[in-house]
Amino acid sequence: MQENSYNIQSAQRLQSVSEYYFSRKGKEVARLNAEGKDIISLAIGSPDMPPSPETIETLCTEARKPNAHGYQPTTGIPELRQAMAGFYKRWFNVDLDPKTEIQPLIGSKEGILHTTLAFVNPGEKVLVPNPGYPTYTSLSKLLGCTIVNYNLRPDNGWQPDFDELEAMNLDGVRLMWCNYPNMPTGAPACRQTYERLVDFARRHNIVVVNDNPYSFILGKEHLSILQVPGAKDCCIEFNSMSKSHNMPGWRVGMLATNATFVSWILKVKSNIDSGTFRAMQLAAAQAYQNSDEWHTEANVNVYARRRKLAGEIMDALHCHYDPSQVGMFLWGRIPDTYADVEDLTEKVLHEARVFITPGFIFGSNGKRYIRISLCAKEEKLAEALTRIKQVF
């Protein structure tokens, strides 16, 4: 019998993006480990410490209840929304209506997708930082948006250049993505930057979205764009429990803005998914009650010790870095002797057996940089340092 001939093609939108770098490179690292290479990964920002004991206990207790397993509202349960509002009041002194100004998310990636669907038509423009989180670009491309990059540079402290922004053609720009404290550069959040972003959004009728998951990692103060008067009218802020509460695999995040914007995003989200498992929502609500001491001991002090070792790795690689960086990565400029950043990162991977991230994946302004994750135990960082010193 003659076999049928098929000519199935992928959707054209897939031609605009490639497989996520860490997904693709992770396969190579897995192969090297299978060969016995014992690669130390200092690449991905996945916290390796557990949530608070109270968080885990709440999850277990609630999951045992027979009535805990049904569908949940897309808006999130009231207990979680109230806890999120309390979190913003406690740490940022921002007042949010838990019923109308908060939307729980299954992590920030989901929020990027739903927000873009709610605000941007195909062909319209999105402002994306360079360097910046790759998902701002890839999801915008998948949805048919036009990417307009704006520069972040070291001579401006990796803050937006507002003179350059004002000189750009902003016709058709609907959204602007920003991310402070910044990933990958470690630039801290600045009140003045937030004030200028709110002013920029108002004058140009653009919605500014600040992605804010790193404000609890080594930062000296907790800043939110929503602290700026009037920001809620034209800005959206994402926050995540992944970094601040050691819950990356739980996929619990949130966005906060005005009630109208929330209703538009909910219209998208409610057609795509339902609410998270009830026990997980209640456990997340409990996590928002973590003490100041937990945040200091479980996160800040641990990351400070790891950061010192990461700095020694940068020194061993002869890379220059700004010691005032915050967040869970260290960003450093490679020596001019390397023609390309992958000349360095591939040598580190295959000779020192340490996986670090080349900065080009965050945009052209990152092509002379590397990023080291602090999400590894001190003994692993110390072993990585020893291996690198042996090679370099």
N, C-alpha and C positions, 0 to 999 in steps of 0.2 A: 504494500500500500504506500502510495506517495505521501510523504509528510507535508503537512501544511506549511506554507512559507509565511513567516510573520515579519513585519517591519514596524515594530512598536517603538515610538520615540518618546523621550522624556518631554515634559513641558518645557517650553522655551525659557521660562524664568530660571531654570536650573543652569542655563548657559552663563548666567551673570555671576554665579558664585562658585566657589570650590568647597571641598570638604573642609570643615573647621580644622585649623592647623594642629591643635592638640589631639584631635581625633586621628588625623593622618600620622602625625609624628609618634603618637602613642603606640601605634601598631609596630613601628620600627623599634621603639624601646622595648616593647613586649617580646619581639623576636630576639633582640640582643640579650634580654634576661633569660629567655629560653635556652640560649646558647651558653648560659652560665656567666654572663658578663657582670651581673649585679650592679645595674645602673642606679645611681642615686639621683632621684628627680628633685630638682629645685626649680621646676617650671610652673606648675599650676598652683593657683591660690585657693587650695582646698584645705581649710583648717583641719588639723589632725588631732585636735583636742576635743573632748566630749562636751556636750551641753551641761548645764548645772544638774546635780542629782535630783533636785525638785522637779525639773523639767521632765526628766526620764521617768520618774516615779508617777507623775501626773499622766503621762502617756500610757504607762502600763495599767494604772488603776482605771482610767477611762475606757481603755480598749477592752477590758474584761466585762464591761457592762453590756448586757444583751441588746439594749436599744441604741447602741452607739454606731451602728454600721450602715445606716441608711444614707440616702442622698442628703447633701447639705446645700443650703442656699448659696448661690454664686456670690452674693454680697458678703459672705462670711457670717459666722454666728455673732450675736451681739457681744458675747464675752470677749471675743478676739478684737472686734472693732473698738470696744471700750478700752482694752489693754493697749492698743496701738495709739489711741488718743492720749492715754495716760503717759505712754512712753514719750510722745512728742512734748507734752507739757512738762514732764519731769526733767528731760535732758536738754530741750531746746527752748522751753518756755513759749511754745507755739500752741495756741488754742485751735482745736479741730473738733467739728461736730462728728461724733462717731457714727451717726446714722447716715450722713449725707456727704461728708468730705473725705472719707477714707474708703479705699478699695483694697482688700487683701489680694495678693498675687501669688502665683506659683513661681516665684522668683522673678528677677528683673528681666530676664530674656522674654518671658511671657508679657511683661508690662511693655517692653519695647514694641513687640508685635501688635498688641491690642491698641496701644496709644497711636501708633502709626496708622493703623486701619481706621481709627476713629477721626483722625485729623487730616490725613494727607490723601489726596486723589492721585491715581497714576499719572506720572508726568510732572507732578508738582515737586518742589524742591525741599530738601532737608539739609540743614547745616550740621556738619559732622566734624568733630575735632581731629586734627592730625598733629601728633599721634593720638589715638583713642581706642576704646574698646571695639574690636572688630565687628561685633554684632550690630552696632549702630549702622554700619555700612551694609553688611550682608543682608539683614532683614529688610532694610530700605530698598535694596536692589531687588530682592525677591518680590516685593510689593509694587515694583514698577516706579519707584520714586527716583528723582534725579538727585544725585549726591553732590553737594557743594561743600568742599573742605574749607575749614578755616584753620589757620596756623597757630600752634602752640610752640613757643621757642624758649630755649634756656635763658636767653638774655632778657626775657620778660617774665622770668620765674614760672614759665609754662602756664601763664594766665592768658586769656584771650587778648589779642591786640585790637582794641576797639576802634582805633583810627582805620585800621585795615578793614575791619568789618563794615564800618560806615561807608567805605569807598567801594564796596562790592555791589554788584547788581542783585538786589534782594527781591526783585519781582518774582512772585510765585513761591517764595519761601514760606512754609507753613510751620515747621518745627525746627528747633535748635537743640541739639544734644550737648550737654556739658556734664562734667563728672568731677566734683570736688568733695573731699580730698581726691586728688587725681590718680587714676590708674592709666598708663603705667608709670608716670613720671614721679609720683610721690609728692607733687606740689600740694601744699595745704590749702584748705578753703580760706578765702579772704572775704571779710565783710564788704570791702569796697568792690570786689569783683561781683558779688551777689547784687549789690545796689546798682551797679552799671548794667548787669544783665537784665534786671527788672525794668530799668529805664529803656534799654534797647528793645525789649519785648513790647513794651507799651507803644513806643513811637513807631515801630515797624509792623505792628499787628501780627507778631510772631509768638508762638507758644514756646517758652523755654522749659526744657525738662532737665532737672538736675538729678543725676544718679548719685546717691549718697550712702553707699554701704560701708565706707571705710572710716567714718568719723570717730570710731571707738578704738582704732588700732594705732597707737603711738601718738595720736594727736593731743595737743595741750588744751584744746577747747572744742566744744561741740557746736558746730555752726550748721544752720539750715537756711536755704534760700527763702523759706517761708517766714523767716524772722524779719525780712524786709517789708515795711508797710506797703500794702497793695500787691504783694507778690502772688497772693492766692488768686487774684483776678486773671493773671496771665502766665503763671508758672505751675508746673507739676513737679513734685519731688518723689523719687523712688527711695525706698529704704529696704534693707534686707536683713534677715536674721542669720544668713549664711556666715558672714564674717564676724559680726559683733557678738553673736551668741553661740558660735561653734555649731551651726546647724545647716551646713551646705546641702546635705542629702535630704533634708526635710522639705526643701522647696517651699519656704514661707517668706513672703515679702509683702510689700504694701506700696501704694501710692497715695499721696495726699494732695488735694487741690480744692477748687470750688465745686459746689454741688452739681452745677451744669456739666462741667468737664467729666466728673465722676459718672454721671448718668449716661453720657455718650460712650465712655469706655465700657461701662457695664452692658450697654446694648450689644457691643461686640462680644465681650467675654461670655455673656449668658447664652450666646448662640454657639459657643465653642466648647465650654466645659461646665462642670458643676463645682460646688464647693469642695474644699479639701476634707479629708477624713476628720470627723468631729473630735476624736481623741487627740489628733495632732493639733487641731486648732486650740483646744483647751490647754494642751501642753505648751504651745507657743505663747498663749496668754500668760501662763505661769512664768515662762522664761523672761517676759518683759518685767517681772518683779524682781529679777536678780539684783542682789545688793551691789552697792558701790565696790565693796571689797572683792566680790566675785569678779567684776570687770577688771579690777586692778591686778589681782593675783592670777586669775585664770588667763588673762589676755595680755594686758599691757606689760607686766613684768617679764612674762615669758618671751614675748616678741622683742623686748628690749635686749635680752640676752642673745637671742638668735640674730638680731640685727647686727650686733657687734661682730659675730662670726661671719655674717654675709659681707660686712665691710672688709674683713681680712681676706675673703675670697676675691673681692674686687681689687684689693691691693695686689694680691698675688698675680692677678691677670693684668695688672698695670692699667686698670680702668679708673677713670675719674668719676666721682659721684658727689652729690650735694649732701652733706651730713644732716641737713634740716628736713629731709624727706619724712613723710608720714605714710601710714598704710602698711600692708603686709608684703611689700616687695621692696627691692633696692634696685634703682635704675642707674646705670653707669655708662659713660662714653668709652668706647674702645680706643686703643692706641691708633695713631695715624699709620702705623706700619702695616696694618691689615687693610687689604683692598676692599674686603667685604666682611660684614659681621659674621656670616656663616663660616668664613675661614677660621674664625675663633671658636664659634659655638660647636662646629663639627669636630674640631680638634679636641675640645673639652669632652665632647660626648664619646668619641671613639678611642681617645688615648687616656683621658683621665676617668672615663666612665661616669661622667656627671652630665645631667641634662639640664641646661639652662636655656632661657628663651631669647631668641634674636629679636631685636626691636623692630625690624621691618614689618612684622606682622601687624603692628599697630599703625602703620602708615609711613610715608616716605620720610617724615621728620624723625623717625625712629631708626633709620637704617644704619646709624653709627653707634647704636646702643645695645646693651643687653639688660635683661631683667632677671633678678634672682628672687625666688619665692622664699618667704620665711616660714612656710608651712612644712617644716621638717624638724625632727628632734635635734637637739643640740649635738648629740653624738654623731648624727648623720651629717650635719653641717661641718663638724670638725673632721670627719672622715673625708668629706668632699674637699675640704681645704688641704688636707694631707696629700690626697691624690693629685690635686692641681699643682701643688708645689713641686711634686715629683716630676711633673711633665714640664712645667714652665719655669 
